[in-house]
Structure formats: C-alpha cells, structure tokens
Amino acid sequence: MNHNYEQVGNLLRNFLKEISDKDPYLHNKKKLITFAFRREEFVHPLKVDSILRSESPSFYLSRDSSKFKLLAIGKAIEVSTNREEQFDEIKEKISQIGENFISNLEEIKLKHVPLFVGGKKFSLQQDSGTWEDFPESYWFVPRLMILQYNDITAGLFTFQSDAANLQPEEIVSSLLLELNRIDSAPQSTLKRGTINSIEGNSSTDKQHWVHMVEKALEAIENQKVKKVVVSRKVELRVSPELDFATLIRQLENDYPDCYTFVFHSGESFFFGATPERLARFSNEQVYTDALAGSAPRGKTKEEDIAIGQKLLSDPKNLAEQKFVVDHIVNSLMDYVDEISIQEEPELMKLANIQHLHSKIVATLKHSSSMLSIVEQLHPTPAVCGHPRDSALELIRRLEGYPRGMYSGIIGWFNFNGDGEFAVAIRSALAKKNRVIAFAGCGIVKGSQPESEFNETNLKLKPILSLFEHENKN
C-alpha cells in the first residue's frame, strides 16, 4: 500500500498553523480537534484482526462493505455512563464537547462523516461479569478512524488541544506513526476456528426453553403482556482464538445487506452481522425499519417463494410485525412533522432466514432530537416486547442472565445530527477462546415452543457457521 505520508504530514502542519493563527491561545483551551485527510485505500482486510487487537477500544463497522466501512482505533475522548438516565447525561456531555470542536472535515468532501462510534446495552441490569468490559452506554471519538464511503477513502485523526499542547511536529509524528503502524500490521492467515465444545444445546437446555416459552404464553394469556421476546445463549470453546479478519470476510460475504461489526473493549470482543437498523439520521430526516416475523429459506426457488408468501399472510407474524410499526410511529410522533409508512410489509431475505420488513421515513422537527429518538425507539418490540416495561420485567425474570450488548445498539453519530444505529442481534461475545452466541424469538398468542426453538437455531447460524464442526456436542 503506497500512501503519501509526507503529503499528509504537510497538510496537518498547515491545518495546525491555520487554527493557531485564528486563535493564538488555543493551546490553553480544551478543544477537540479532528484533522481529516484523503487516503488511496482502506486498510488491507487481512490486517484488520491485528489492528483491532492492538488497542482498546477499537471498532469496526460495515454495511454493503464495498460502499461503507470504518475502522476506529484508540480514543481521543469518550462519553459513557452506567446510570439509568444515561442518555440525558450523554447528550449533555456531547453538547459540551461539540461546543469546543474544531475540524477540517469539509476538506474530504464527504457528507455525514461518523465521529462518535460505540454502543449501548439492551437495558440496565445487574451483571455477574460477562459484560464487565462494556459500560451501559459507551461512545468514543477514535484517535484514528479510517473511513470508506463508495469510492472515497479518508482518515480522521483526533486529539485534544490541551493534551497535545499543539506542538506541531509532535502531532505530525504521532499521526504518521499511527498510519505506518496500521499499514504495516501483520496479516491474518484466514484460518477458521474449530468448536471444541458447545453448552446450551442439550435436551435439558431445550426443556428449559420450552418452560420459558410456556411461562411467556401464560403471561400473554393473563394479559400481562401482548408480546415478549425471549432469548437463549450457547457457549462455545474454540481453538485457536478468533481471527476477526476471517470472521468479517465471511459475515460480509454471507450477509452483505447486514451491518457487520466488531466492538473491542478491554478483554472482550462483541461481534456479529445484524439485519436490523434502528434508525438512520440524515438531512433532517430519520429512516427506520420495522423488522419482525421470521421464516426459514426454502431449499428450492419455488419452496422459498411459497414460504415467503405464507409469511406475508400469516396472522401471528403480521401481528408481531405490527407491534413494531406501532411502537416506532408512537416513538417518533413528538419529534417529527411528517411520517411515511410502507403500506404493506415486504420480505427481507437473508442467507438463512427471511423476515417481514416495513420502511418508515419521517421529517424531523429538530436534528438535535437524534439521541432522544434513539432512546425512545430502543428497545423495540422486535427485541423486547409490548408493552415495553412489562416485557422487560418478564425477560429479566425468565432469561436469568444479562443480555448486555446483545440486542442493544451499535452505531455512530456526529455533531451535525447525522447518525446510524443498528440493533445488535445475530451477535456474540468473545473472550479469548470462549464465545457466547445469542438468539431470541418473539412470543405472541399462538406461538409454539418447538417451532420457536427451531427459529433460534436459524438465528444462531450466522455465528455458529463461522467455525468448523458447528454441530459438535
């Protein structure tokens, strides 16, 4: 890879001189400064594993990987909280940072540039240690981000003025060392891991699932909830440790329309390929999806069409999907002037499963309402249930473990009201050679425990199929 480091260094020197000339006392102020520059290429895909592992936090996100992907390393600044009122806290911190932000982002001629990356857990819940590396809500501005949009590739280097004291040559040297480090990182061998053992797939585990679904159906019958989403987990022991270059390549290839992500914090890596967009904010509009109701793919084209048509007319799945549509509309009403809802759901067909899917677009009253809308939308009935509070209480009682980042939020945003957030399903947590994969199902009146168990197996496939001998017990 032949990047012109000397040219980047000169551009950074000129940028530093320009902002210092505008404010000679800048070095005495606490400003967040982002220097943006164009690159010839994204990071070599075989180097992503070693780069992600080199520092915590780090973050990878792609969707339709030839059009959008980002790799974030280190942190210039972070906002995080473990409190119930987390989004109020975070919004206040972000507003203060935004008031003291300097950049040359216009130089790379890209709209809607990510700045903060990170995620939020499913809900505030006591944790025995599985998710200890992730705060309840954790967003950071990377020290270095490499970004690809369509045919444009750029880098973003971010630092604080008081920390760096604006010594130009030290800052330039720091950036060039970072670039050299990622461009010269060792490459993966693309070796798939092997599952040595699986816990969570035994007959006893299935009996526990049946009991959980029966309890959920009992709560529905007693009108405590109309829908509740319950989940199960399987724990794998794999060897060797995961190679994320291998995993990312396979997930992007198998699920190109999904968000592929890896979020590294501490000793933990949260990763997956989720089909579910929570919301995208752009040009004073919010785009969101109602995704609920599931069926397997057919073995032949004819069978696949027949299964899809049955899903489109199935009362149980249509009711499940309508809960999501109604929740989204109700969540948006106070924040938008106009809202457009797809009249009839369509099919979203993935490699192993198909879902009912409706597109919703609304015009925002204020772009500053982005995080408030995210807070209202999540968790949706697609991963929680309806009514939300009653469903959350039932989930905590029935599942018996904290979901953590599973079915939480993963995504990015900036100070201009742009952002994109996905619901982190079809996902797993990795710590060394231990991998915990999760899958859930929406339980409504008429749900059958056996068929719902089979559906969770379908939803576990994106993770389990990453390894050899995924059916080994």
Stockholm file with secondary structure:
# STOCKHOLM 1.0

chainA/1-473         MNHNYEQVGNLLRNFLKEISDKDPYLHNKKKLITFAFRREEFVHPLKVDSILRSESPSFYLSRDSSKFKLLAIGKAIEVSTNREEQFDEIKEKISQIGENFISNLEEIKLKHVPLFVGGKKFSLQQDSGTWEDFPESYWFVPRLMILQYNDITAGLFTFQSDAANLQPEEIVSSLLLELNRIDSAPQSTLKRGTINSIEGNSSTDKQHWVHMVEKALEAIENQKVKKVVVSRKVELRVSPELDFATLIRQLENDYPDCYTFVFHSGESFFFGATPERLARFSNEQVYTDALAGSAPRGKTKEEDIAIGQKLLSDPKNLAEQKFVVDHIVNSLMDYVDEISIQEEPELMKLANIQHLHSKIVATLKHSSSMLSIVEQLHPTPAVCGHPRDSALELIRRLEGYPRGMYSGIIGWFNFNGDGEFAVAIRSALAKKNRVIAFAGCGIVKGSQPESEFNETNLKLKPILSLFEHENKN
#=GR chainA/1-473 SS CCCCHHHHHHHHHHHHHHHHHHCTTGGGSCCEEEEEEEESSCCCGGGHHHHHHTSSSEEEEEETTTTEEEEEESCSEEEEECSTTHHHHHHHHHHHHHTTEEECGGGGTCSSCCCEEEEECSSCCCCSSTTTTSCSEEEEECSEEEEEETTEEEEEEEEEHHHHTTCHHHHHHHHHHHHHHHHTCCCCCCCCCEEEEEESCSHHHHHHHHHHHHHHHHHHHTTSCSEEEEEEEEEEEEESCCCHHHHHHHHHHHCTTSEEEEEEETTEEEEEEECCEEEEEETTEEEEEEEEEEEECCSSHHHHHHHHHHHHHCHHHHHHHHHHHHHHHHHHTTTEEEEEECSSCEEEECSSEEEEEEEEEEEESCGGGHHHHHHHHCSCTTTSEESHHHHHHHHHHHHCSCCTTTTSEEEEECTTSCEEEEECCSEEEEETTEEEEEEEEEECTTCCHHHHHHHHHHHHHHHHTTSBTTTCC
#=GC SS_cons         CCCCHHHHHHHHHHHHHHHHHHCTTGGGSCCEEEEEEEESSCCCGGGHHHHHHTSSSEEEEEETTTTEEEEEESCSEEEEECSTTHHHHHHHHHHHHHTTEEECGGGGTCSSCCCEEEEECSSCCCCSSTTTTSCSEEEEECSEEEEEETTEEEEEEEEEHHHHTTCHHHHHHHHHHHHHHHHTCCCCCCCCCEEEEEESCSHHHHHHHHHHHHHHHHHHHTTSCSEEEEEEEEEEEEESCCCHHHHHHHHHHHCTTSEEEEEEETTEEEEEEECCEEEEEETTEEEEEEEEEEEECCSSHHHHHHHHHHHHHCHHHHHHHHHHHHHHHHHHTTTEEEEEECSSCEEEECSSEEEEEEEEEEEESCGGGHHHHHHHHCSCTTTSEESHHHHHHHHHHHHCSCCTTTTSEEEEECTTSCEEEEECCSEEEEETTEEEEEEEEEECTTCCHHHHHHHHHHHHHHHHTTSBTTTCC
//
